[in-house]
Every structure is written in C-alpha cells, then in structure tokens.
C-alpha cells in the first residue's frame, strides 16, 4: 500500500471510530433524559474527538501544529470574524426569504431568553467545535497531503453532509457549508475561522427556530398569506445553489492563487 492510500485509509478509520463513539454515546438512555443532555454529550464528544486526534498523531509521529489545532490570540479574532460573517450571511438569507416568499417572522410568546441565547450559544459552540475537529482538522489536512486541497474539501464536505443524515438535500445544506468551512481552514491554516463561521450560522438560525432540537427560540418563521411569485422551498433551494457556485468558485480562486506551491 502506497503512502497516499495509507493516508486515505487512516482518515476513513478515524471517521469510523468517531461514528462508533457517536453510536455508543447514544446508547446511554439516562443521558437523554437530562435537561443538559445535548451539552453534556457534546462536551464528551469534543473530548473524545481530541483524544482520537491525539492518538492518531502519536501513532503517526506528528504534531497538532499542522492540523489547525494550535490556538493563539489571533485565533480569537478569526473566530470573531467567522461568527460575524456567519450571522450576516444567515441574516441576508432570511431577509431574502421574507421578502420574496409568503413566510413571515413572529415573536415567540414569552420566550426563554436564557435558553434561546446563552444556552443555545454554549450548546451550538460545543457542537460546532466537535464537528470542526472531526471534519476540518486531522481528516482535512491529512487528505490534502494525498489528494490536494480541492479533493480534500470535497471529500470532507461529502462526509459532513452524510453525518447529518442520508437525505440527498443535505448535500445542498451541510455539504455546501462544508465547502466554506474547509476553504476557511486552508486559508487560515487553523479551525478558528471555520469554527466561528459554523457557530454564527447555527446561532442565528437557532434564534429563528431552526434549531429547536437544541434550544428554544425568540422568533419563529411561519407561513404567510401574502401573494408572492415564489415559494420558500424554491427560494431556499436557489440560495443554496448560489452558495454552491460561490463556494466552488472561491475554492478554485484559492487554488489558482496558491499556484504551483501545493498540490490541488
């Protein structure tokens, strides 16, 4: 087996072990009945994911420096920038949806502000961190050594979509966002920016009732009766396709800028 094949196999084994850990964690019924179950499970998975990365690095005689897992003061700025970008992007998408389709936004009666803001932020940060470790640290940077930037982003985005379920529409949801997360990781050579982007997207979605499995919301997007030319499904699909085109274009621009300095 050549070096490239060994790298691909290592990444597949890494993901397989993570999936087994995920399944094993879901087998504890006492955890599911806890009010903080998602947060507890998320923290456990973050710890287990970091341990898994450490074990693979130790086996391969590598360090975390080349996987985007080192942190500095710059990381805080990158995380903040990513969060702002994520919030702005979702905000613009919601504005387009409300303007072009019959849906409207209604405030939840007596919202639980603590749960909808602080608790939601904590849960979504932990889950985003876990997912960035699992998909944009060891797998992304190791695959890049064998298949290059473009293919490593495509592969990790595909598995990121599959992780969210076997629904083909996940390819235009999490799969498309995975392109941006992977590109951000390569651009900064760290996971702080994609982590912030990931968190910002999810947190604003949560405030508008799109993450009710994790926390309550302050507003809800509800069907309306105004006469519009488009349905929310059509506009939503169109926006995801536009994001896909933008993501693919930015990846190609990034690779072209890198030129002959790296495999792509």
C-alpha positions in Angstrom: 0.0 0.0 0.0 1.4 3.4 -1.0 1.6 6.5 1.1 -1.5 8.1 -0.4 -3.6 5.0 0.1 -2.4 4.8 3.7 -3.5 8.4 4.4 -6.9 7.8 2.9 -7.3 4.6 4.9 -6.2 6.4 8.1 -8.9 9.1 7.6 -11.6 6.5 6.9 -10.6 4.7 10.1 -10.6 8.0 12.0 -14.2 8.7 10.9 -15.3 5.1 11.5 -14.1 5.2 15.1 -15.8 8.6 15.6 -19.1 7.1 14.3 -18.8 4.2 16.7 -18.2 6.6 19.6 -21.3 8.6 18.5 -23.4 5.4 18.4 -22.1 4.3 21.8 -22.9 7.6 23.4 -26.4 7.4 22.1 -26.8 4.1 23.8 -27.0 5.7 27.3 -30.7 6.3 27.9 -30.0 8.1 31.2 -28.2 10.9 29.3 -31.1 11.5 27.1 -33.4 12.4 30.0 -31.2 15.2 31.3 -32.1 18.8 30.6 -28.5 19.4 29.6 -28.2 16.2 27.6 -27.1 17.7 24.3 -24.4 19.9 26.0 -23.1 17.0 28.1 -22.9 14.7 25.1 -21.3 17.5 23.0 -18.6 18.1 25.6 -17.9 14.3 25.8 -17.6 14.1 22.1 -15.3 17.1 21.9 -13.0 15.4 24.5 -13.2 12.0 22.7 -12.5 13.7 19.3 -9.5 15.5 20.6 -8.3 12.2 22.2 -8.8 10.4 18.9 -6.8 13.1 17.0 -4.0 12.9 19.6 -3.8 9.1 19.3 -3.7 9.2 15.5 -1.0 11.9 15.7 1.0 9.9 18.2 0.8 6.8 16.1 2.0 8.8 13.0 4.6 10.7 14.9 3.0 14.1 14.1 2.1 17.2 16.0 -1.1 19.2 16.1 0.5 22.3 14.6 -0.1 21.2 11.1 -3.8 20.4 11.6 -5.1 23.8 12.6 -5.5 22.9 16.2 -3.0 25.3 17.7 -4.5 28.4 19.3 -3.2 32.0 19.8 -4.6 35.5 20.3 -5.1 35.6 16.5 -7.5 32.7 16.8 -9.9 34.8 18.8 -10.0 37.4 16.1 -10.5 34.7 13.4 -13.3 33.1 15.5 -15.0 36.5 16.0 -14.7 37.3 12.2 -16.2 34.0 11.3 -19.0 34.5 13.8 -19.9 37.9 12.3 -19.7 36.6 8.7 -22.0 33.6 9.7 -24.6 35.9 11.3 -24.6 38.3 8.4 -24.9 35.5 5.8 -27.9 33.9 7.6 -29.4 37.3 8.2 -29.2 38.2 4.5 -30.7 34.8 3.5 -33.6 35.3 6.0 -34.2 38.8 4.6 -34.4 37.4 1.1 -36.7 34.6 2.2 -39.1 37.0 3.9 -39.1 39.5 1.0 -39.6 37.0 -1.8 -41.8 34.4 -0.2 -45.1 34.2 1.8 -43.3 33.4 5.1 -43.1 35.9 7.9 -41.3 36.2 11.3 -43.3 36.2 14.5 -42.0 36.6 18.0 -42.5 33.7 20.4 -44.9 34.3 23.2 -42.9 34.6 26.5 -39.6 33.4 25.1 -37.0 31.9 27.4 -34.2 34.4 26.7 -31.5 32.5 28.7 -32.2 29.2 26.8 -32.6 30.9 23.4 -29.4 33.0 23.6 -26.8 31.9 26.2 -27.6 28.2 26.5 -28.1 28.0 22.7 -24.7 29.7 22.1 -23.0 27.3 24.5 -24.5 24.2 23.0 -24.0 25.3 19.4 -20.4 26.3 20.1 -19.6 22.9 21.6 -21.3 21.0 18.7 -19.6 23.2 16.1 -16.2 22.6 17.8 -16.7 18.9 17.8 -17.7 18.9 14.1 -14.7 21.1 13.1 -12.3 18.8 15.0 -13.8 15.7 13.3 -14.0 17.1 9.8 -11.7 20.1 9.4 -8.6 19.1 11.5 -7.0 15.7 11.1 -9.1 14.5 8.1 -8.9 17.7 6.0 -5.2 18.4 6.4 -4.2 14.8 6.1 -6.2 14.2 3.0 -4.7 17.4 1.5 -1.3 15.7 1.6 -2.5 12.9 -0.6 -5.3 14.3 -2.8 -4.8 18.0 -2.7 -6.8 21.0 -1.5 -9.8 20.6 -3.9 -10.5 17.0 -3.4 -9.9 17.1 0.4 -12.5 19.8 0.7 -14.9 17.9 -1.5 -14.5 14.6 0.4 -14.8 16.2 3.9 -17.8 18.1 2.8 -19.5 15.0 1.4 -18.9 13.1 4.7 -20.0 16.2 6.6 -23.3 16.0 4.7 -23.7 12.3 5.3 -23.0 12.8 9.0 -26.1 15.0 9.1 -28.2 12.2 7.5 -28.8 10.3 4.3 -31.2 12.8 2.9 -29.8 13.9 -0.5 -30.8 17.5 0.3 -28.0 17.5 2.9 -25.6 17.8 0.0 -27.1 21.3 -0.6 -27.3 22.1 3.1 -24.4 21.0 5.3 -22.5 19.8 2.2 -22.4 23.2 0.8 -21.4 24.9 4.1 -18.7 22.3 4.4 -17.0 23.8 1.3 -16.8 27.2 3.0 -15.6 25.6 6.3 -12.9 23.7 4.5 -11.8 26.7 2.5 -11.6 28.8 5.6 -9.5 26.2 7.3 -7.0 26.1 4.5 -7.0 29.9 4.1 -6.0 30.5 7.8 -4.3 27.1 8.4 -6.5 26.8 11.5 -10.0 25.9 12.5 -10.8 29.1 14.4 -12.3 30.9 11.4 -14.5 27.9 10.2 -15.5 27.3 13.8 -16.7 30.9 14.1 -18.5 30.7 10.7 -20.1 27.5 11.7 -21.2 28.8 15.1 -22.5 32.1 13.7 -24.6 30.3 11.1 -26.1 28.0 13.6 -26.7 30.5 16.4 -28.7 32.9 14.3 -30.7 30.0 12.8 -31.4 28.9 16.3 -32.8 32.4 17.3 -35.3 32.0 14.5 -36.5 28.5 15.5 -34.4 26.4 13.1 -32.5 24.5 15.8 -35.3 23.6 18.2 -33.8 20.2 18.9 -31.1 22.1 20.8 -32.7 25.2 22.3 -35.8 27.3 22.3 -36.0 30.4 20.1 -37.1 34.1 20.3 -38.7 34.2 16.8 -40.3 31.7 14.5 -40.6 31.7 10.7 -44.2 30.9 9.9 -46.2 30.5 6.7 -47.9 33.7 5.5 -50.8 34.5 3.2 -49.2 37.3 1.1 -49.2 36.8 -2.7 -45.7 36.2 -4.0 -44.2 34.7 -7.1 -42.0 32.1 -5.3 -42.4 29.6 -2.5 -39.9 29.4 0.4 -38.7 26.0 -0.9 -37.9 27.4 -4.3 -36.1 30.4 -2.9 -34.3 28.3 -0.3 -33.1 25.9 -3.0 -32.0 28.7 -5.3 -29.9 30.3 -2.5 -28.2 27.0 -1.7 -27.3 26.6 -5.4 -25.9 30.1 -5.5 -23.9 29.3 -2.4 -22.6 26.1 -4.0 -21.5 28.1 -7.1 -19.8 30.7 -4.9 -18.1 28.0 -2.8 -16.8 26.1 -5.8 -15.6 29.4 -7.4 -13.8 30.5 -4.2 -12.0 27.2 -3.9 -10.8 27.4 -7.5 -9.6 31.0 -6.9 -7.8 30.0 -3.8 -6.1 27.1 -5.6 -5.1 29.4 -8.5 -3.7 31.9 -6.1 -1.6 29.1 -4.5 -0.4 28.3 -8.0 2.3 25.7 -8.1 3.2 26.0 -4.4 1.0 23.0 -3.4 -0.9 20.0 -4.8 -4.5 20.7 -5.6 
